[in-house]
C-alpha cells in the first residue's frame, strides 16, 4: 500500500513528562446561540494553566448552519466566518498544547457544499498543527527514570445518531476493533462516558524460542467526549436527553516498577 499523509501517525515527544493530562475538546458548536462559552472557556483555561495538560480538537468545533442543515441557519447568531474568527481567538492561548485536529460533521457540511475547510484553516493559523480530517493515530512518548514509553491514541469525530448511553458506548467499543490503540476517543454524541476493555496482548519484542513466552493484558481506555451546547434548539426538538456539559480528563502516566515500564491510564468526568 502506498503510504501517504492519511496513514502517517502524529508523533509528539513529551519525554520530559512522566505524567500528562489529555483533555479532548469537541462539539463547541461555535456560532450557535446555545453554545456555552463559559463552560468551554473553563476547560481552555485549565489546559492553559497546567504545564502537563494537552488536548485534541475532535470536530464540530463550529456550528456551520446552512439553509438546509439540521442546525437552523436563522437561529445562529453569526456567520461561519465570524464564528471561525472567535474560535481561533479563544484557542490561541493553548495553540502549543493542541496535539491534533480532526473535522466534524458540521464543518464537513461547509466543506462538501463549497470546498472550504475551516478546520484545515484552523490547523494552519494556529501554527501548522497536525490535521487529520477523518481521524488520526497519535503517539505520545513519555519518560521516567531514564526510560521511555509510547502511548497510542486514536481519535475520530463520530457518526450517526444514538439516544441511549448503551448505544453511544457501543460506538466507541466498535471503534476499538478498528484501531489497536491504548486510548480510543470518540465525540459527536455530546455525552461524557468512560469505559475500558482488557484484551490479551502477545509480546512484541525480546521474544525467545527456548524459554516460555507469556502473553499479557492490554488495557484500552474508551472515551466518549462531551459537548458544550445547552439543552435547546434541534437537540430538544428531536427529543434527545439533556446531557452534562464538559468532557472527560484522561491521565496518562508512565511508571517504572521492578525493572519494567508500563502505562497507567485513568480517566475521570
N, C-alpha and C positions, 0 to 999 in steps of 0.2 A: 504494500500500500504506500502510495506517495505521501510523505509527511508534509504537512503544511501548518499554518498558524492555528487552524482549528483544533489540531491534535496536540499542539505544543502546551506543555504544562506551565503554569505560572509558578515560578520559584522565588521564595523570599528567605533570605538568610537573616535570621534573628538569633544567631548563635550567642549573642551577649546575654540573652534571657534563658533561664531555665523554666520560667512560667510566663504565659501570656494570657490575655483575655481576648476572645474573638466575639464581637457583638455584631452579628449580621443585621443589616438595615435593609428594609424593603417596604413597599406599599406606603410610601409617604403620600402619594397622590397629590403632589404639589399642584396647586391651581384649583383644587376642589374647594368649594365653600365649607365642606365638612372636615377638611384636613386639620388635624390638631397639632399646630406648631409648638405649643407649649410642651407637649409630651416628647415629640421628636427632637426638639432643641435640647431637652434634658439629656437624652442619650448622646447627642453630639457633644455636649459639654462634658459628660462623664468620660467619653473616649478621649477628648482633648486633655483633660486633667490627669489622666493616668498614662504614665510613660509606656507601660507594657500592654496597652489596650489598642486593638486594631479592629477593622471592620471589612466586610464585603457588602457592596451595594447590589442587591439581588432583584432589581426590577420593579416596575410600577412606581418609580420614584416620582413620576409625573402623572397627572390625570389624563391629559391629552384628549379631552372630549371633542367630538366632531358632530356634525349634523345627524349622522346615522349610527352613532356608537351607543353602547349601553349607558355610559355616563352622559348625562344630559348637558348639551352644549350651553344652554341658556341658564343652567344652574352654576356653571363655573364662573368664578369671579374675574378671571384674567385670561389673556391669550396664552397659548403654549410658549411663545417666545418669552413673555414676561414671567411665566412660571419657571422656565428654564433659568432665566437670569436670577430669580430669587433662590432657586435650589442651589445653583452654583455658589452664590454668596454664602449661603448657610453652611455649605460643606467645605469651604475654603480653609477654615481653621483646622480641619483634620485631613487635609488632602494628602499629607505624608503618611497617614495611617490607613488609607484605603488600599487594600491589597489586590482587589479585583472588582470589576464591574460587569454585570450581566444586563440583559434587556428584558423587560416585562411585556405583557400583552398590550398594555396601554400605550407604551412607546412604540410597539410594533404596529399599532393601528396607524399612526402617522407615517411610519416608515413604509408600510405597504401602499398607502394612498399616494404619497408624494416623494418617497425616497429620502426623507430627512430622518436621520438617526440621532436623536437628542442624546442618547447615552454614549454614542461614539464621540460626539462633540464634548460631552462632559468629561470623558476619559482624557481627551486631548487637552482641554482647557485646564484641568487640574494637575497637569504635569505628565501627559502621555502615559497614563496609568494602564495596566493590563486590561483589555476589554475582550470579553468572551460573550457575545450576544446570546448564544444558545445554551451557555453553561460552560463551566471550566473546572479543571482539576488543579488545585493549589497545593503546593508542597512547601511547608514551613520547617526550616531547620532550627532547632533549639540546641543549647549546650549546657552541660553540667559536669563539674569536676573533670575537665579535660576531655570529655567525650561529647559526641553529638548524636542527635537522632532526628528523624523526619516524621512529621505529622501530615497526613494527606487529607484534604478537604475537597469534596465535590459539591458544587452549588449550581442550581439552575432555578429559574423563577417558579415554574409550575404551570399547571394546565387544568382545564375543565372546571366543573363545579362539584362541590361536596358540601353537604349540610351537617352531617353528624361528625363528631370527633373521631369516631372509628374510621369513617371514610377518608378523612383528612390524613390520619396517621397511616392508613393503608397506602396512600400515595407515596409517602416517604419510604415506607417499607419496600414498595415496588422499586423505587429508585435505588435502594441499596443493592438490588440484584443487578443493576446496570453498572455501578461503579464500586470497585473494591477499595473503598476509602475508609479512613478512621472516623471521619465525620461526614454526614450527609446533611445538606442544608436545602430545604425547600420552602418556598414562600407562596404567595398568591391567595391563600385561603384566609388570611387575616386572623389566624388562630395560633396562639402560642401553645406548643406541645413539645415534650421531650420524651424520647423513647430510646431503648437501646437493644441491640442484638448482639449475641455472642456466637461466633462461628469458629469451627475447627480450622486451625491455621497451620499448614505444614511448614517446616523450616525452609528458609530461603538462602541460607549461606552456611559455610563450615559444615557441610554435610559429609559424613563418612560412611563407608560401607562395611567396615569391620567392627563397628560398635553399634549399639542400639540407637536408633533415631526416633525421637519423640515429637509428636505434634503438640501445639499449644492452643490456647484460646485467644482469639482476637475479639476485642470489644469494638463495636461500631455504635457511635452516638448519633441518633437520628433527631434532627431538629426541624420543627415547623416554626418558621418565624411569624411574628405577629404583624398587625397593621397599625396605622396611625390615622384612621378615619373614624369620626364619631358615628354613632348609630343614627343614620338619616339617609335621605335620598334613595337611590335604587337599591341599596343594601336592605333598607327597611321595606321598601315596596315589594321586593322579591321574597320577603319573609325569612331572611337569614337571621340567626340568633345574634344578639349583641355580644361582642367579644371584648375582653380586656385589651386596652391599648398598650403597645410595647413590644418587646422582643426578648427572647432568651439570651442569657450571657453564658458563653462557653469558656471554661477554664482548661487550658492545655498546659500540662506540666511534664517535663522530662525528669525522671527520677533515676538515681543510680544506687542500687542496693545489692550487696553480696556479689559484686563484680558483674552485675547485669544492669543494663539500661532499659527502661521501659517507659511508655507513655501513660500518664494518669489523666483521664478525661472525665470532666464533670460539667454539667450544665444546670442552670437554675433559671427560674422565672421570677 
